[in-house]
Amino acid sequence: MTGLVKAFVATLLLCLATEGLCACSLNNINIGTVRSGRQISGKPEWNVTVVNNCQCAQSQIKLSCMGFQTVENIDPSILVKQGDACLLINGNSLEKSASVKFSYAWDPPFLLLPLGSVSHGC
């Protein structure tokens, strides 16, 4: 009986430790911005790629958008400005290793940083 209890506790600890290894952080959300070479209404266009580099899906991904402006329309199903934050893909899940792309036009480019997310599915 003691051996069974020890095995159960060991299994429980292993499960907890493994779950901790899969926890995502803001460092797992990478944002790349490159100039497209196009001009939109006299402003340079920027292509943005947001990549989920976590082993878990992440939802409710919010980016810093303080002062964000664009003369180019962005599909609201991709990015919606909410005060000083922007919500990515309506808060839906971005699977592991998946990416989302959008473009905007403004000068100078904005520094978009991850503010928060919810990880799940590990």
Secondary structure, DSSP 8 states (H G I E B T S, - for coil): -HHHHHHHHHHHHHHHHHHHHT---GGGEEEEEEEEEEEETTEEEEEEEEEE-SSSEEEEEEEE-TT---SS---TTTEEEETTEEEEGGG--B-TT-EEEEEEE-SS-----EEEEEEE--
